[in-house]
Amino acid sequence: EKVSDYDEYEELSAQDFFNPDDYTSHLVVDNSIKRIFIFEDDNQQAYKTVFIKKANRLKVIDLKNDDLLMNEIID
C-alpha cells in the first residue's frame, strides 16, 4: 500500500515536516476508525501518521525525537 493512494496524502505532502515520498511507507492499521502509516529511512522508523477517519484528523509524529508535529482536522 502506498500513502499516495489515500486522502490524507495531499495534506501530508503539503506540510514542511517531511516529504513522504523520501521514505518507505508501511500501512500498519486501516480499519473503520483509523489509518496508521510508519515511514522508514534506512530501515529506521522516522515518522508515524495517524488519520482518524470520522473526525478527519491527521496526526504526524516524529519517532526519532518523540515529538508531535501535527494534530489538525483536515479538509
C-alpha positions in Angstrom: 0.0 0.0 0.0 1.3 3.5 -0.9 0.4 6.5 1.2 -0.2 8.5 -2.0 -3.3 6.3 -2.6 -5.1 7.8 0.4 -7.0 11.1 1.1 -4.6 12.4 3.7 -1.6 12.3 1.3 -2.3 15.7 -0.2 -2.3 17.3 3.2 0.7 15.4 4.3 2.8 16.3 1.2 1.9 20.0 1.6 3.5 20.2 5.1 7.1 21.2 5.9 7.7 18.3 8.3 8.9 15.8 5.8 8.3 14.6 2.3 6.6 11.3 2.4 8.0 10.4 -1.0 11.5 10.4 0.5 10.6 7.5 2.9 9.5 3.9 2.6 5.9 3.8 4.0 4.2 0.8 5.6 0.5 0.6 6.2 0.1 -0.7 9.8 -3.6 -0.2 10.5 -6.5 0.5 8.3 -9.9 0.0 9.8 -13.2 1.9 10.0 -11.8 4.2 12.8 -8.2 5.0 11.8 -5.3 4.5 9.4 -1.7 4.4 10.5 1.4 4.6 8.4 5.0 4.2 9.5 7.7 5.9 7.4 11.2 4.5 7.4 14.6 5.8 6.4 17.4 3.3 6.0 15.3 0.7 7.9 14.8 3.0 10.9 11.4 4.3 11.8 11.3 8.1 11.3 7.7 9.2 11.2 4.2 7.9 12.0 0.9 9.3 10.7 -2.4 8.6 12.3 -5.6 9.6 10.4 -8.7 9.5 12.5 -11.4 8.9 9.8 -14.6 10.1 11.5 -13.0 13.3 12.8 -10.9 13.8 9.6 -8.0 14.4 12.0 -4.4 13.9 10.9 -1.5 13.5 13.4 2.1 13.4 12.4 4.6 12.1 14.9 8.4 12.4 14.7 9.5 9.0 16.1 13.2 9.9 16.2 12.6 12.9 18.5 9.3 11.6 20.1 7.6 14.8 19.0 4.0 15.5 17.9 4.4 17.7 14.7 0.8 18.0 13.7 -2.6 17.3 15.2 -5.2 19.0 13.0 -8.5 18.5 11.3 -8.0 18.5 7.5 -10.4 19.2 4.7 
